[in-house]
Amino acid sequence: MRINKIIRIYGENIIRIIKPKQLRFWIKSKALRDVDETFDDILRN
């Protein structure tokens, strides 16, 4: 059993996104979705 999670760490001047190394997490469409979700997180907080 595997658990695949994406972790976002927000600092003052930095955002770190930690992902599993499987290719499906690193394709362009997923990267665009990550940016959208991260921006949404920032606006909500």
ZIRA-V56382 format. One record per run of one state. SS is the DSSP state (helix for helix, strand for strand, loop for the rest). FROM is the first residue (numbers start at 1). TO is the last residue. If there is no record, write none. Layout:
ss=SS from=FROM to=TO
ss=SS from=FROM to=TO
This chain:
ss=loop from=1 to=6
ss=strand from=7 to=10
ss=loop from=11 to=14
ss=strand from=15 to=18
ss=loop from=19 to=22
ss=helix from=23 to=25
ss=loop from=26 to=27
ss=helix from=28 to=44
ss=loop from=45 to=45
